[in-house]
Amino acid sequence: MISLGCPKNTVDAEIMLGQLQAESDVVITNDLEDADVVIVNTCGFIDAAKQESIDTILEVAERKGRGLERLIVTGCMVQKYRTDLQQSIPEIDGFVGLDHLEKITEAVTGVAGDDLAPTRRKMSLRLYEDLPRVLVTGTSHAYLKVSEGCSNPCTFCAIPQMRGKFRSRGIDSLVREAQSLQQQGVLELNLVAQDTTRYGEDLGIQGGLTKLVETLLAETDFRWIRFLYAYPGSLDWSLFELMAREPRFASYVDIPLQHVSSNVLTRMRRPGSPQEYREMISRMRALVPDITLRTTFITGHPGETPKDFGELHDFVEWAQFDNMGAFTYSAQDATLSARMSDTPTPKTAERRRAKLMELQQKIALSRNEQKVGQTFDALITGLCDETENLGFSLYEGRILGQAPEIDGRLLVNDGIDLLPESLPAFARVEITDAHPYDLVGAVVA
């Protein structure tokens, strides 16, 4: 299985692998050379992600007839571009859409035949509750998908077309799955969704995400519980009050603002204004003084003027985000933004993105340098991939302000003898050096 894209896609991949393991004699391998069947779980969010998915499919397809018997394609691109993929890459033997993850065994074994006739695209409706998962992230962390789909009207985004309208899972179901992950040895639980802060709204639960986290804190023993992807229009301040008083609930917020100019926000159909965003960030830091803030922005959206970008640049300088990503606008099929005029050129969008990231690198380095000399709880995950080229042991992990697979790493080069033999594990680490993305530290306990 080659799974691309976001953590929500990772959960889908784990569910499919769980189905395969439970229903068949299939053996899962991490070695491409050893695989008779390869599943490519695709992402279709932006052009770069779609291109990565296509390149991966083509790379695997070249192995047909040289040990590879079947190539199966799953994920978001199947939901929206199945017919195109089928016509342009005939080496694909089967497709599994987001509503049919349970069909993965039939696709892999070929027992259902190879009928690849185009089907009408459908939006995903399934929630896939209480199904076995094979954890591809190991036991340092796992993702708990609390809802599916999105009902926000963002003009640039095609996710609702692929994953359907927003719908939450029940609290009892989520607690059962979290307890199962804990029994498998998972140390950190990450709550994910397209719109995590709206959790429970469709079920009539007031303050749904706060209630869910409170229940998970009471019913599980995870040392770290964090949530990802806050939407600025569905924030509940009780969540931050809980964060301030519960050390196991990570003081970490990932809130993709996308832009701050009123002009661009209006075109994006995003809530808020520059002043409201400033007040929101100030309030977060007042309620949770040790909070880590992460965001993402889009440059080059239709209608973005030099003045709009200047406002965004000034905002980033003011906000001093701990972590930030920036992406150039990518027109998505059948979205409102794709039909808008006055789109900055790709060169202009990239120049603005680079300028924004240059500023953020300085900010991130400054904020990381403030951590030097301080001691933090850290989750040490194992040997760093670069170790074999260094000639000495270098371990990696994360402090609470570093979300897995998104933010920088903690590199540990001293005090290794204090680590337990079995990793992942928690340790106390003193920060000894800082870089724009990564931290360096020594185990002290």
PALODREN-735112 format. One record per residue (C-alpha): residue number from 1; x, y, z. Coordinates in pm, whole numbers. Each point is the difference from the previous one (the first is absolute). Layout:
<sites>
{NUM; {X; Y; Z}}
...
</sites>
This chain:
<sites>
{1; {0; 0; 0}}
{2; {131; 342; -99}}
{3; {-217; 257; 175}}
{4; {30; 366; -101}}
{5; {-154; 319; 134}}
{6; {-145; 94; 336}}
{7; {-52; -191; 327}}
{8; {-368; -54; -93}}
{9; {124; -196; -300}}
{10; {238; -188; 228}}
{11; {-295; -120; 209}}
{12; {-178; -121; -316}}
{13; {317; -189; -96}}
{14; {18; -162; 343}}
{15; {-366; -106; -24}}
{16; {59; -163; -339}}
{17; {307; -184; 130}}
{18; {-207; -110; 299}}
{19; {-266; -138; -232}}
{20; {263; -189; -200}}
{21; {157; -147; 311}}
{22; {-336; -107; 145}}
{23; {-155; -144; -315}}
{24; {277; -166; -198}}
{25; {334; -177; -2}}
{26; {165; 315; -138}}
{27; {342; 76; 150}}
{28; {79; 371; 31}}
{29; {356; 96; -94}}
{30; {199; 322; 24}}
{31; {224; -115; -287}}
{32; {-116; 108; -347}}
{33; {227; -262; -158}}
{34; {-182; -272; 194}}
{35; {-357; 108; -78}}
{36; {-229; -187; -240}}
{37; {-263; 272; 44}}
{38; {52; 371; 65}}
{39; {-271; 237; 124}}
{40; {55; 371; -66}}
{41; {-224; 203; 232}}
{42; {-21; 336; -179}}
{43; {-44; 362; 104}}
{44; {-187; 246; -223}}
{45; {16; 319; 206}}
{46; {223; 229; -210}}
{47; {185; -31; -330}}
{48; {329; -99; 165}}
{49; {-176; -279; 196}}
{50; {-181; -125; -311}}
{51; {327; -2; -195}}
{52; {174; -193; 278}}
{53; {-281; -256; -9}}
{54; {19; -39; -379}}
{55; {380; -24; 4}}
{56; {-20; -269; 269}}
{57; {-258; -199; -196}}
{58; {212; 18; -317}}
{59; {315; -99; 188}}
{60; {-175; -307; 143}}
{61; {-162; -80; -337}}
{62; {345; -42; -153}}
{63; {40; -310; 217}}
{64; {-293; -180; -166}}
{65; {129; -323; -149}}
{66; {314; 13; 216}}
{67; {-140; -154; 318}}
{68; {-296; 234; 46}}
{69; {-328; -174; -76}}
{70; {-259; 262; 97}}
{71; {-8; 378; 48}}
{72; {-291; 140; 202}}
{73; {-72; 371; 32}}
{74; {-205; 140; 287}}
{75; {-64; 333; 175}}
{76; {-118; 347; -95}}
{77; {112; -4; -365}}
{78; {-213; -309; -59}}
{79; {-299; 186; 136}}
{80; {39; 283; -251}}
{81; {223; -115; -287}}
{82; {-62; -373; -35}}
{83; {-102; 13; -366}}
{84; {303; 211; -94}}
{85; {237; -232; 185}}
{86; {-160; -306; -156}}
{87; {37; 135; -353}}
{88; {351; 139; 37}}
{89; {163; -278; 208}}
{90; {-138; -336; -119}}
{91; {250; -185; 224}}
{92; {-232; 69; 296}}
{93; {-186; -322; 88}}
{94; {-255; 135; 245}}
{95; {-139; 307; 173}}
{96; {-140; 35; 352}}
{97; {-187; 320; 83}}
{98; {-46; 167; 337}}
{99; {-343; -159; 43}}
{100; {123; -352; -68}}
{101; {306; -55; 216}}
{102; {-141; -340; 97}}
{103; {41; -109; -366}}
{104; {379; 16; 26}}
{105; {34; -378; 46}}
{106; {-196; -68; -319}}
{107; {213; 253; -188}}
{108; {330; -141; 126}}
{109; {-87; -367; -57}}
{110; {-187; 63; -325}}
{111; {-293; -220; 102}}
{112; {-248; 265; -113}}
{113; {151; 7; -349}}
{114; {148; 303; -170}}
{115; {-311; 187; -111}}
{116; {135; 353; -27}}
{117; {-296; 161; -175}}
{118; {-29; 367; 98}}
{119; {-241; 61; 284}}
{120; {-181; 319; 89}}
{121; {197; 193; 258}}
{122; {-157; -3; 344}}
{123; {84; 202; 307}}
{124; {113; -205; 297}}
{125; {-257; -75; 266}}
{126; {157; -277; 208}}
{127; {156; 47; 342}}
{128; {165; -345; 42}}
{129; {-42; -43; 372}}
{130; {136; -282; 215}}
{131; {213; -162; -271}}
{132; {345; -156; 53}}
{133; {301; 211; -100}}
{134; {361; -84; -76}}
{135; {204; 289; 139}}
{136; {239; 131; -263}}
{137; {135; 269; 236}}
{138; {134; -245; 259}}
{139; {-94; 51; 363}}
{140; {147; 345; 66}}
{141; {-322; 160; -123}}
{142; {-326; -79; -175}}
{143; {-282; 199; -153}}
{144; {-363; -15; 108}}
{145; {-231; 131; -274}}
{146; {-286; 162; 192}}
{147; {-210; 103; -299}}
{148; {-10; -26; -376}}
{149; {-65; 253; -275}}
{150; {-38; 377; 14}}
{151; {-288; 245; -39}}
{152; {203; 321; -9}}
{153; {-49; 208; -317}}
{154; {367; 75; -79}}
{155; {10; 90; -368}}
{156; {348; -146; -65}}
{157; {-53; -345; 151}}
{158; {-134; -318; -161}}
{159; {-1; -217; 313}}
{160; {-382; 13; 44}}
{161; {-31; -134; -356}}
{162; {219; -297; 91}}
{163; {-87; -70; 363}}
{164; {-354; 132; 24}}
{165; {-171; 214; 260}}
{166; {116; 23; 360}}
{167; {-112; -283; 229}}
{168; {126; -97; 345}}
{169; {59; -337; 157}}
{170; {-154; -74; 339}}
{171; {204; 53; 318}}
{172; {-44; -363; 115}}
{173; {136; -131; -329}}
{174; {300; 233; 15}}
{175; {79; -96; 360}}
{176; {-9; -370; -95}}
{177; {244; 58; -285}}
{178; {227; 215; 218}}
{179; {8; -274; 265}}
{180; {87; -255; -268}}
{181; {289; 220; -118}}
{182; {120; 32; 358}}
{183; {-8; -378; 44}}
{184; {223; -27; -308}}
{185; {259; 215; 178}}
{186; {-62; 337; -168}}
{187; {145; 284; 209}}
{188; {-147; 311; -162}}
{189; {-354; 47; -135}}
{190; {-65; 257; -273}}
{191; {-360; 96; -77}}
{192; {-44; 84; -369}}
{193; {-277; 100; -240}}
{194; {-58; 250; -278}}
{195; {-167; 229; 256}}
{196; {93; -137; 342}}
{197; {-132; 294; 204}}
{198; {-351; -53; -142}}
{199; {-10; -350; 150}}
{200; {-341; -95; 138}}
{201; {-192; 295; -146}}
{202; {-200; -227; -232}}
{203; {-77; -231; 294}}
{204; {-139; 286; 207}}
{205; {293; -8; 247}}
{206; {86; 346; 131}}
{207; {376; 42; 45}}
{208; {43; -338; -166}}
{209; {378; -7; -33}}
{210; {47; 114; 360}}
{211; {-236; -276; 120}}
{212; {180; -256; -214}}
{213; {344; 96; 132}}
{214; {-129; 1; 360}}
{215; {-137; -351; -53}}
{216; {321; -126; -159}}
{217; {204; 145; 287}}
{218; {-225; -184; 248}}
{219; {-26; -330; -190}}
{220; {357; -41; -131}}
{221; {355; 46; 130}}
{222; {166; 167; -298}}
{223; {269; 234; 128}}
{224; {-54; 232; -295}}
{225; {-330; 70; -176}}
{226; {0; 269; -268}}
{227; {-240; 115; -268}}
{228; {87; 124; -347}}
{229; {-176; 232; -248}}
{230; {-197; 266; 184}}
{231; {-239; 205; -216}}
{232; {-14; 368; 99}}
{233; {-378; 7; -39}}
{234; {-69; -286; 244}}
{235; {231; 68; 294}}
{236; {-136; -76; 347}}
{237; {188; 183; 272}}
{238; {-83; -270; 256}}
{239; {251; -213; -193}}
{240; {279; 241; 90}}
{241; {-112; 17; 363}}
{242; {29; -379; 11}}
{243; {341; 20; -166}}
{244; {121; 244; 266}}
{245; {-89; -227; 291}}
{246; {67; -348; -144}}
{247; {372; -78; -53}}
{248; {-84; -311; -206}}
{249; {-194; 210; -252}}
{250; {273; 146; -220}}
{251; {34; 378; 4}}
{252; {12; 0; -378}}
{253; {-230; 143; -266}}
{254; {27; -47; -375}}
{255; {-236; 259; -149}}
{256; {34; 41; -379}}
{257; {-99; 364; -48}}
{258; {78; -5; -376}}
{259; {12; 383; -17}}
{260; {-75; 311; 208}}
{261; {-92; 268; -254}}
{262; {-373; 72; 6}}
{263; {-1; 14; -380}}
{264; {151; -347; -41}}
{265; {-196; -152; 290}}
{266; {-322; 119; -164}}
{267; {99; -159; -330}}
{268; {94; -319; 185}}
{269; {-329; 9; 195}}
{270; {195; -34; 320}}
{271; {-117; 146; 332}}
{272; {179; 271; 198}}
{273; {194; 318; -64}}
{274; {353; 123; 74}}
{275; {-110; 156; 329}}
{276; {-201; -306; 105}}
{277; {298; -225; -73}}
{278; {230; 219; 209}}
{279; {-247; -7; 289}}
{280; {-40; -378; -37}}
{281; {374; -69; 18}}
{282; {45; 240; 291}}
{283; {-281; -174; 188}}
{284; {147; -346; -66}}
{285; {333; 108; 147}}
{286; {-168; 167; 296}}
{287; {-198; -315; 85}}
{288; {288; -243; -67}}
{289; {334; 183; 51}}
{290; {211; -297; -115}}
{291; {-205; -67; -313}}
{292; {171; -91; -328}}
{293; {-170; 150; -305}}
{294; {20; -134; -352}}
{295; {-175; 130; -313}}
{296; {8; -15; -380}}
{297; {-54; 269; -262}}
{298; {-72; 6; -372}}
{299; {170; 253; -227}}
{300; {-122; 89; -348}}
{301; {-372; -63; 54}}
{302; {-215; 174; -266}}
{303; {-30; 368; 86}}
{304; {302; 15; 233}}
{305; {161; 341; -54}}
{306; {344; 121; 112}}
{307; {-182; 187; 279}}
{308; {-174; -322; 112}}
{309; {331; -185; 10}}
{310; {163; 286; 189}}
{311; {-275; -29; 261}}
{312; {63; -374; 27}}
{313; {377; 52; 34}}
{314; {-52; 258; 276}}
{315; {-237; -235; 180}}
{316; {250; -286; -2}}
{317; {264; 232; 142}}
{318; {-241; 106; 275}}
{319; {-135; -345; 85}}
{320; {339; -173; 44}}
{321; {-136; -347; -73}}
{322; {206; -289; 132}}
{323; {-59; -197; -319}}
{324; {-139; 110; -335}}
{325; {-40; -137; -349}}
{326; {-75; 194; -318}}
{327; {-127; -133; -332}}
{328; {-61; 158; -336}}
{329; {-361; 0; -122}}
{330; {-95; -308; -201}}
{331; {-324; 17; -203}}
{332; {-221; -301; 70}}
{333; {-255; -132; -248}}
{334; {-362; 106; 58}}
{335; {84; 250; 275}}
{336; {-116; 361; 3}}
{337; {355; 134; 25}}
{338; {94; -177; -323}}
{339; {-253; 219; -183}}
{340; {121; 326; 153}}
{341; {205; 258; -188}}
{342; {300; 211; 105}}
{343; {209; -299; 100}}
{344; {364; 94; 68}}
{345; {251; -179; -222}}
{346; {163; -317; 137}}
{347; {330; 190; 11}}
{348; {-156; 276; 213}}
{349; {-167; -252; 230}}
{350; {328; -186; 48}}
{351; {194; 321; 67}}
{352; {-253; 94; 270}}
{353; {10; -348; 150}}
{354; {380; 5; 15}}
{355; {-1; 345; 162}}
{356; {-249; -117; 260}}
{357; {203; -312; 80}}
{358; {324; 200; 20}}
{359; {-163; 215; 268}}
{360; {-139; -305; 180}}
{361; {340; -172; 6}}
{362; {142; 291; 199}}
{363; {-298; -5; 235}}
{364; {18; -377; 49}}
{365; {375; 15; 71}}
{366; {-53; 276; 255}}
{367; {-276; -191; 177}}
{368; {204; -320; 2}}
{369; {306; 182; 136}}
{370; {-210; 107; 299}}
{371; {-29; -370; 90}}
{372; {377; -53; 29}}
{373; {88; -81; 362}}
{374; {-356; -103; 84}}
{375; {-105; -357; 82}}
{376; {-306; -164; -156}}
{377; {-184; -328; 0}}
{378; {79; -167; -331}}
{379; {-127; -302; -187}}
{380; {309; -178; -137}}
{381; {-104; -206; -301}}
{382; {324; -176; -101}}
{383; {322; 28; -194}}
{384; {18; 286; -248}}
{385; {10; -107; -367}}
{386; {322; 194; -52}}
{387; {186; -195; 272}}
{388; {162; -255; -233}}
{389; {177; 280; -188}}
{390; {121; 181; 312}}
{391; {213; -259; 175}}
{392; {-173; 55; 335}}
{393; {-344; -59; 150}}
{394; {-252; 276; -54}}
{395; {-352; -46; 126}}
{396; {-308; 198; -90}}
{397; {-328; 87; 164}}
{398; {-230; 289; 78}}
{399; {-88; 238; 278}}
{400; {-366; 85; 56}}
{401; {19; 300; -232}}
{402; {99; -217; -297}}
{403; {-286; -189; -162}}
{404; {95; -327; -171}}
{405; {69; 5; -375}}
{406; {-78; 375; -18}}
{407; {249; 199; 206}}
{408; {373; -26; 57}}
{409; {178; -266; 203}}
{410; {194; -26; 323}}
{411; {343; -151; -68}}
{412; {166; -162; 302}}
{413; {378; -36; -6}}
{414; {88; -27; 368}}
{415; {-119; -188; 308}}
{416; {-93; -298; -219}}
{417; {92; -248; 274}}
{418; {-293; 131; 206}}
{419; {-252; -112; -260}}
{420; {-186; -329; 56}}
{421; {85; -291; -229}}
{422; {-348; -3; -147}}
{423; {-111; 302; -203}}
{424; {-216; 202; -46}}
{425; {5; 135; 354}}
{426; {-25; 327; 192}}
{427; {306; 172; 144}}
{428; {107; 336; 141}}
{429; {218; 189; -246}}
{430; {197; 323; 36}}
{431; {11; 206; -320}}
{432; {362; 76; -93}}
{433; {-29; 146; -351}}
{434; {-266; 142; -232}}
{435; {-65; 19; -372}}
{436; {-294; 151; -193}}
{437; {-185; -332; -2}}
{438; {187; -248; 220}}
{439; {120; 3; 359}}
{440; {304; -179; 144}}
{441; {5; -133; 354}}
{442; {150; -227; 264}}
{443; {-190; -257; 206}}
{444; {24; 92; 367}}
{445; {-252; -245; 151}}
</sites>
